[in-house]
Amino acid sequence: MNKVVLDAVGGDHGPAECLAGVALALQKGFVQPSNLILTGPVDEVAAAVRTQGLEGKGLAIVDAPDVLTDTDTPTEATRKKPRNSIMLGIQEVREGRAGAFVSAGSTGTVVAAATLGLGCLEGIRRPAIGAIIHGEKNPFLLLDVGANPQPKVHHLAQYALMGSAYYGGTFGIPNPKVGILNIGSEELKGNPLVREARALMKQMPIHFHGNVEGVELYSGECHVVVTDGFTGNVVLKVSEGLAEYLVRTMFGLMQKSGVEPERMGAVKHGIIPRIDFSEYGGALLLGVKGCVTICHGRSRAPAFANAIRFACRAMDAKVNDHIVQAARACELPQAEPNA
C-alpha cells in the first residue's frame, strides 16, 4: 500500500502550512492526490484545502474531531481523545488503507500511538527515532533522538541493528559503519549502559566502529551513531540551534565586511541544504510495523513536502523488510518479555 496519511493539523503551523506542503509536494510530483489521506477536523482541513486551491483534486479527508493541545499527555491523547488526528492516522496504516503516516504533532503521542497501534517489528522491543544529518564525509543516521529516553542494553543493540539495515537499504552502502556515542574513544570510557552495549555490539554481525566522541560526530566517519533518546534529542536540538547561530553570525559578518550579495547567495545555496532540517522533512520511527515519519513541530511547507517524499521513499526502499531480515539473522538478547 503506497498511500501516505498526513496529520493535517499537527505542528505549530497546521493546517495552513501542512496543506501548503501538500500543494508543494503535488507540484513537484512527490506524490499523487489519490495517494494522500489527510486527518483532522473535517471543516478545518477542508477550509485549508480550499485556500490552497486543492479542492476537487481528490484528496481524502478522515474526520478527526478530537483536537489535541500542548498540555495533552500521550496517555490522555490515546484514552480521552481517541478520535484525534494522530490516532486515526495510525489506524489508517494499521487497517491497511495506507502504508505511511506523517505528523508534526507531539512526538510522545506519535511514538505511543504507533507503538501501541502498529506494534513492533519481529525481533524488536522498542522503536527508535532515526534522524539523518549531513556530515563532512557522509550523511549519518543518529538514533535514538527521542523515542526512548531510558533504554536498556539490548535496546541499544537493536538500534544498531536497525540503523545498519536502514542505512544500508536507503543509501546502498552494504556494510555501513556503526558507532556508539560516548565521552571518549577508550574502551573503558562511558557509563555501564554504554560499556555493556558496546561489548554486545562488538559481537554482532555489523561493521562496528566503536566509540564516537561528540567532536567526531559531524565528520561523517560513522554512517550510524547509536545513543539513548535523551542524549540524542539534546544532541539534535543543540546542533540545530548552533547551526542557526553560526549561519546568522557568519552572514552578518559577511554583510558588514562588504561581501557582494551574489557571493553571499552562492554560499547560502551551498550551506543551507546541509543544515536545514526541512531538507529531509522528518525522522523515521524505526522498529514499528509501518512507515512513521515524525516532523519538527515548527515545520513549514517545504518540510511537509519533503516529509511526504521521504515517507514514499521509505516505503519504496522496504525499510522494514531490511530490519526484519537483519533481526532474524542476529539473535539478540530479549531480556524479560515486556522490557
Disulfide bonds with the S-S distance in Angstrom:
none
